[in-house]
């Protein structure tokens, strides 16, 4: 995925919209800050998540970090490859390292997210 096609939250998660499905992962900046990710706690399929709500945890050799959903919806799918290969989040944060797919319940929430340029400016700021 090209970061220019994604929307970003200030808590470093990204969203790619495919129809009414939101694919969510963490930014390259976030995976770099966490360093070597060794475990990913994934939500249950069917769970309802609100924008800003916690949906999982990333554990690295340095720390554990909560994941916050940039949008509201129902968990349709989780990236089960992360159970055996959590390092995919480090290797391909915008590709095979995606974390969850949600059935989007409020598309207008996307309007409050940052485009890639604004996100990069946030990181510099």
Residue frames as a rotation matrix with the C-alpha (Angstrom) as fourth column:
UNK 1
0.578 0.816 0.000 0.00
0.816 -0.578 0.000 0.00
0.000 0.000 -1.000 0.00
UNK 2
-0.327 -0.623 0.710 1.13
0.580 -0.726 -0.370 3.50
0.746 0.290 0.599 -0.73
UNK 3
-0.531 0.097 -0.842 1.09
0.793 -0.293 -0.534 5.75
-0.298 -0.951 0.078 2.38
UNK 4
-0.972 0.165 -0.169 -0.27
-0.209 -0.932 0.295 8.57
-0.109 0.322 0.940 0.20
UNK 5
-0.445 0.846 -0.293 -3.50
-0.188 0.231 0.955 6.54
0.875 0.480 0.056 -0.17
UNK 6
-0.253 0.267 -0.930 -3.97
0.820 0.569 -0.059 6.16
0.514 -0.778 -0.362 3.59
UNK 7
0.433 0.357 0.828 -5.49
-0.269 -0.825 0.497 8.24
0.860 -0.438 -0.261 6.38
UNK 8
-0.425 -0.717 -0.553 -3.63
0.434 0.375 -0.819 8.53
0.794 -0.588 0.152 9.70
UNK 9
0.800 0.575 -0.173 -4.59
0.398 -0.291 0.870 9.10
0.450 -0.765 -0.461 13.31
UNK 10
0.441 -0.634 0.635 -2.53
-0.673 -0.702 -0.233 11.17
0.593 -0.324 -0.737 15.73
UNK 11
0.490 -0.244 0.837 -1.92
-0.663 0.518 0.540 7.93
-0.566 -0.819 0.092 17.66
UNK 12
-0.386 -0.855 -0.346 -0.04
-0.823 0.149 0.549 6.56
-0.418 0.497 -0.761 14.59
UNK 13
-0.251 0.373 0.893 -2.59
0.362 0.892 -0.271 4.09
-0.898 0.255 -0.359 13.20
UNK 14
-0.823 0.027 -0.567 -3.48
-0.509 -0.477 0.716 4.17
-0.251 0.878 0.406 9.51
UNK 15
0.026 0.891 0.452 -6.69
0.030 0.452 -0.892 3.36
-0.999 0.037 -0.015 7.64
UNK 16
-0.941 -0.105 -0.321 -7.26
-0.316 -0.061 0.947 2.25
-0.119 0.993 0.024 4.07
UNK 17
-0.091 0.988 0.125 -10.84
-0.533 0.058 -0.844 2.17
-0.841 -0.144 0.521 2.90
UNK 18
-0.987 -0.038 -0.158 -12.01
-0.154 0.536 0.830 -0.59
0.053 0.843 -0.535 0.54
UNK 19
-0.250 0.967 -0.058 -15.73
0.332 0.142 0.933 -0.05
0.910 0.214 -0.356 0.03
UNK 20
0.579 0.494 0.649 -17.18
-0.470 -0.448 0.761 -0.03
0.666 -0.745 -0.026 3.56
UNK 21
0.809 -0.394 -0.436 -14.25
0.569 0.710 0.414 -2.01
0.146 -0.583 0.799 4.99
UNK 22
0.720 -0.615 0.322 -11.51
-0.642 -0.766 -0.028 -0.17
0.264 -0.187 -0.946 6.87
UNK 23
0.566 -0.673 -0.476 -8.12
0.590 0.734 -0.338 -1.91
0.576 -0.090 0.812 6.91
UNK 24
0.878 -0.208 0.431 -6.08
-0.425 -0.752 0.504 -0.71
0.219 -0.626 -0.749 9.91
UNK 25
0.442 -0.812 -0.382 -2.40
0.752 0.568 -0.336 -0.94
0.489 -0.138 0.861 10.76
UNK 26
0.657 -0.304 -0.690 0.31
0.371 -0.667 0.647 1.18
-0.656 -0.681 -0.325 12.36
UNK 27
0.939 -0.278 -0.201 2.57
-0.338 -0.648 -0.682 3.67
0.059 0.709 -0.703 10.66
UNK 28
0.467 -0.863 -0.193 6.18
0.438 0.415 -0.797 3.09
0.768 0.288 0.572 9.71
UNK 29
-0.162 -0.484 0.860 7.11
-0.505 -0.708 -0.494 5.72
0.848 -0.514 -0.129 12.31
UNK 30
0.491 0.456 0.742 5.26
-0.867 0.172 0.468 3.79
0.085 -0.873 0.479 15.05
UNK 31
0.972 -0.150 -0.180 6.79
0.147 0.989 -0.027 0.41
0.182 0.000 0.983 14.18
UNK 32
0.153 -0.971 0.181 10.24
0.244 -0.140 -0.960 2.03
0.958 0.191 0.215 14.12
UNK 33
-0.081 -0.123 0.989 9.68
-0.785 -0.603 -0.139 3.58
0.614 -0.788 -0.048 17.56
UNK 34
0.774 0.441 0.453 8.50
-0.629 0.620 0.470 0.25
-0.073 -0.649 0.757 19.00
UNK 35
-0.331 -0.942 -0.060 11.45
-0.924 0.311 0.221 -1.58
-0.189 0.128 -0.973 17.46
UNK 36
-0.851 -0.102 -0.516 11.26
-0.302 0.898 0.320 -5.40
0.430 0.428 -0.795 17.32
UNK 37
0.013 0.940 0.342 7.61
-0.996 -0.017 0.086 -6.42
0.086 -0.342 0.936 17.71
UNK 38
-0.890 -0.448 -0.080 7.39
-0.426 0.882 -0.204 -9.85
0.162 -0.147 -0.976 19.34
UNK 39
-0.694 0.720 -0.024 3.65
0.675 0.638 -0.370 -10.23
-0.251 -0.273 -0.929 20.01
UNK 40
-0.821 0.550 0.154 0.37
-0.401 -0.747 0.530 -8.82
0.407 0.373 0.834 18.70
UNK 41
-0.717 0.696 0.050 -2.84
0.339 0.410 -0.847 -9.09
-0.610 -0.590 -0.530 20.74
UNK 42
-0.912 0.404 0.076 -5.72
-0.037 -0.265 0.964 -9.15
0.409 0.876 0.257 18.24
UNK 43
-0.501 0.805 0.318 -9.40
-0.791 -0.277 -0.546 -8.43
-0.352 -0.525 0.775 18.89
UNK 44
-0.551 0.422 0.720 -12.15
0.302 0.905 -0.300 -11.02
-0.778 0.052 -0.626 18.50
UNK 45
-0.923 0.335 0.190 -14.08
0.141 -0.166 0.976 -11.16
0.358 0.928 0.106 15.24
UNK 46
-0.009 0.998 -0.062 -17.49
0.717 0.050 0.695 -9.56
0.697 -0.038 -0.716 15.75
UNK 47
-0.216 -0.131 -0.968 -16.26
0.891 -0.431 -0.140 -7.13
-0.399 -0.893 0.210 18.41
UNK 48
0.699 0.447 0.558 -17.67
0.599 -0.792 -0.116 -3.60
0.390 0.415 -0.822 18.13
UNK 49
-0.272 -0.851 -0.449 -14.98
0.935 -0.344 0.086 -0.92
-0.228 -0.396 0.889 18.34
UNK 50
0.837 0.513 -0.193 -15.54
0.478 -0.855 -0.201 2.82
-0.268 0.076 -0.960 18.70
UNK 51
0.447 -0.676 0.586 -13.28
0.303 -0.502 -0.810 5.45
0.842 0.539 -0.020 17.17
UNK 52
0.037 -0.553 0.832 -10.54
-0.736 -0.578 -0.352 6.09
0.676 -0.600 -0.429 19.70
UNK 53
0.763 0.320 0.562 -11.25
-0.628 0.577 0.523 2.79
-0.157 -0.751 0.641 21.43
UNK 54
-0.301 -0.915 0.267 -8.57
-0.835 0.389 0.390 0.23
-0.460 -0.106 -0.881 22.17
UNK 55
0.713 0.589 -0.380 -8.57
-0.700 0.621 -0.352 -2.81
0.029 0.518 0.855 19.88
UNK 56
0.814 -0.471 -0.339 -5.31
0.385 0.876 -0.290 -4.58
0.434 0.105 0.895 20.63
UNK 57
0.752 -0.659 -0.009 -1.77
-0.349 -0.410 0.843 -4.42
-0.558 -0.631 -0.539 21.93
UNK 58
0.688 -0.684 -0.245 1.65
-0.042 0.299 -0.953 -4.56
0.725 0.666 0.177 20.30
UNK 59
0.862 -0.497 0.098 4.49
-0.078 0.061 0.995 -5.86
-0.500 -0.866 0.014 22.44
UNK 60
0.658 -0.742 -0.129 8.08
-0.237 -0.042 -0.971 -5.22
0.715 0.669 -0.203 21.51
UNK 61
0.102 -0.711 -0.696 11.36
0.765 0.503 -0.402 -6.00
0.636 -0.492 0.595 23.20
UNK 62
-0.794 -0.452 0.407 11.20
0.180 -0.813 -0.553 -2.43
0.581 -0.366 0.727 24.60
UNK 63
-0.819 0.566 0.097 7.56
-0.435 -0.500 -0.749 -1.92
-0.376 -0.655 0.655 25.63
UNK 64
-0.490 0.779 0.391 3.88
0.843 0.538 -0.016 -2.72
-0.223 0.321 -0.920 25.14
UNK 65
-0.932 0.181 -0.315 1.70
-0.243 -0.955 0.168 -0.26
-0.270 0.233 0.934 23.25
UNK 66
-0.167 0.956 0.239 -2.08
0.329 0.283 -0.901 -0.13
-0.929 -0.072 -0.362 23.02
UNK 67
-0.901 0.016 0.434 -3.69
0.426 -0.156 0.891 0.13
0.082 0.988 0.134 19.60
UNK 68
-0.379 0.782 -0.494 -6.51
0.077 -0.505 -0.860 2.67
-0.922 -0.364 0.132 19.14
UNK 69
-0.185 0.391 0.902 -8.98
0.938 0.343 0.044 2.47
-0.292 0.854 -0.430 16.30
UNK 70
-0.962 -0.178 -0.207 -9.17
0.107 -0.944 0.312 5.58
-0.251 0.278 0.927 14.11
UNK 71
-0.529 0.824 -0.205 -12.75
-0.677 -0.263 0.688 4.65
0.513 0.502 0.697 13.13
UNK 72
-0.292 0.549 0.783 -15.79
-0.721 0.411 -0.557 2.82
-0.628 -0.728 0.276 14.52
UNK 73
0.052 0.405 -0.913 -16.98
-0.888 0.438 0.144 -0.54
0.458 0.803 0.382 13.30
UNK 74
0.776 0.262 0.573 -17.26
-0.485 0.829 0.278 -4.28
-0.403 -0.494 0.771 13.73
UNK 75
-0.315 -0.945 0.082 -14.21
-0.727 0.297 0.619 -6.52
-0.610 0.135 -0.781 13.47
UNK 76
0.716 0.531 -0.454 -14.58
-0.694 0.472 -0.543 -8.58
-0.074 0.704 0.707 10.28
UNK 77
0.785 -0.559 -0.267 -11.11
0.351 0.757 -0.551 -10.05
0.510 0.339 0.791 10.08
UNK 78
0.724 -0.688 0.049 -7.80
-0.435 -0.401 0.806 -10.05
-0.535 -0.605 -0.590 11.93
UNK 79
0.412 -0.682 -0.604 -4.40
-0.734 0.145 -0.664 -10.67
0.540 0.717 -0.441 10.42
UNK 80
0.958 0.062 0.281 -3.82
-0.231 0.746 0.625 -14.15
-0.171 -0.664 0.728 11.84
UNK 81
0.566 -0.823 -0.047 -0.35
0.411 0.332 -0.849 -14.26
0.714 0.461 0.527 10.21
UNK 82
0.129 -0.520 0.844 0.76
-0.559 -0.742 -0.371 -11.89
0.819 -0.424 -0.386 12.98
UNK 83
0.874 0.222 0.432 0.26
-0.485 0.450 0.750 -14.64
-0.028 -0.865 0.501 15.59
UNK 84
0.742 -0.627 0.238 3.28
0.584 0.779 0.228 -16.54
-0.328 -0.031 0.944 14.21
UNK 85
-0.208 -0.812 0.545 5.07
0.950 -0.300 -0.083 -13.62
0.231 0.500 0.835 12.51
UNK 86
0.621 0.493 -0.609 4.50
0.667 -0.740 0.082 -10.43
-0.411 -0.458 -0.789 14.55
UNK 87
-0.298 -0.848 -0.438 7.60
0.344 -0.523 0.780 -8.98
-0.891 0.082 0.447 12.88
UNK 88
-0.256 0.296 0.920 5.51
0.959 -0.038 0.280 -8.44
0.118 0.954 -0.274 9.72
UNK 89
0.807 0.535 -0.251 4.38
0.576 -0.807 0.131 -5.21
-0.132 -0.250 -0.959 11.41
UNK 90
0.273 -0.804 -0.528 8.03
-0.005 -0.550 0.835 -4.09
-0.962 -0.225 -0.154 11.36
UNK 91
-0.578 -0.618 0.534 8.87
0.449 0.305 0.840 -5.43
-0.682 0.725 0.101 7.91
UNK 92
-0.774 0.392 0.497 5.73
0.447 -0.216 0.868 -4.32
0.447 0.894 -0.009 6.04
UNK 93
-0.761 0.485 -0.432 3.70
0.279 -0.356 -0.892 -1.86
-0.586 -0.799 0.135 8.14
UNK 94
-0.278 0.667 -0.691 1.74
-0.737 -0.610 -0.292 -0.75
-0.616 0.428 0.661 5.05
UNK 95
-0.298 0.133 -0.945 1.38
-0.778 0.539 0.321 -4.23
0.553 0.831 -0.057 3.56
UNK 96
-0.074 0.229 -0.971 1.41
0.127 0.968 0.218 -7.69
0.989 -0.108 -0.101 5.13
UNK 97
-0.852 -0.331 -0.406 1.66
0.435 -0.016 -0.900 -6.07
0.292 -0.943 0.158 8.57
UNK 98
-0.319 0.822 0.471 -1.96
-0.527 -0.567 0.633 -4.83
0.788 -0.047 0.614 8.57
UNK 99
-0.950 -0.122 0.288 -3.70
-0.312 0.346 -0.885 -5.68
0.008 -0.930 -0.367 11.83
UNK 100
-0.522 0.842 0.141 -7.49
0.407 0.390 -0.826 -5.64
-0.750 -0.374 -0.546 11.53
UNK 101
-0.875 0.402 0.270 -10.37
0.117 -0.365 0.924 -5.09
0.470 0.840 0.272 9.10
UNK 102
-0.700 0.669 -0.251 -13.54
0.187 -0.168 -0.968 -3.37
-0.690 -0.724 -0.007 10.32
UNK 103
-0.187 0.769 0.612 -16.99
0.919 -0.084 0.386 -3.03
0.348 0.634 -0.691 8.79
UNK 104
-0.948 -0.279 0.155 -17.12
0.231 -0.935 -0.270 0.77
0.220 -0.220 0.950 8.93
UNK 105
-0.176 0.934 -0.311 -20.14
0.980 0.138 -0.143 2.10
-0.090 -0.330 -0.940 10.83
UNK 106
0.702 0.389 -0.596 -19.55
0.382 -0.913 -0.146 5.85
-0.601 -0.125 -0.790 10.48
UNK 107
0.289 -0.632 0.719 -17.67
0.948 0.081 -0.309 6.87
0.137 0.771 0.622 7.29
UNK 108
0.776 0.036 0.630 -17.69
0.094 -0.994 -0.058 10.55
0.624 0.104 -0.774 8.32
UNK 109
0.860 -0.505 -0.070 -15.07
0.075 -0.012 0.997 9.71
-0.505 -0.863 0.028 10.98
UNK 110
0.259 -0.785 0.563 -12.53
0.954 0.300 -0.021 9.46
-0.152 0.543 0.826 8.15
UNK 111
0.586 0.049 0.809 -12.85
0.420 -0.872 -0.252 13.23
0.693 0.488 -0.532 7.67
UNK 112
0.937 -0.210 0.281 -11.12
-0.350 -0.579 0.737 13.89
0.008 -0.788 -0.615 11.00
UNK 113
0.602 -0.752 0.269 -8.04
0.533 0.629 0.565 11.84
-0.594 -0.197 0.780 10.08
UNK 114
0.245 -0.653 -0.717 -4.82
-0.465 -0.728 0.504 13.15
-0.851 0.210 -0.482 8.56
UNK 115
0.974 -0.118 -0.194 -3.58
-0.133 0.399 -0.907 12.62
0.185 0.909 0.372 5.03
UNK 116
0.569 -0.801 -0.186 0.02
0.811 0.584 -0.034 11.41
0.136 -0.132 0.982 4.66
UNK 117
-0.143 -0.629 0.764 1.47
0.419 -0.738 -0.529 14.92
0.897 0.244 0.369 4.21
UNK 118
0.370 0.360 0.857 -0.29
-0.557 -0.652 0.514 16.25
0.743 -0.668 -0.041 7.31
UNK 119
0.989 -0.041 -0.143 0.80
0.130 0.704 0.698 13.18
0.072 -0.709 0.702 9.25
UNK 120
0.211 -0.975 0.074 4.43
0.864 0.151 -0.480 13.75
0.457 0.165 0.874 8.24
UNK 121
-0.134 -0.191 0.972 4.11
-0.076 -0.976 -0.202 17.38
0.988 -0.101 0.116 9.37
UNK 122
0.824 0.462 0.328 2.73
-0.388 0.037 0.921 16.18
0.414 -0.886 0.209 12.72
UNK 123
0.760 -0.584 -0.286 5.83
0.644 0.734 0.214 14.01
0.085 -0.347 0.934 13.18
UNK 124
-0.166 -0.845 0.508 8.13
0.676 -0.473 -0.565 16.95
0.718 0.250 0.650 12.43
UNK 125
0.188 0.414 0.891 6.16
-0.098 -0.894 0.436 19.30
0.977 -0.169 -0.127 14.69
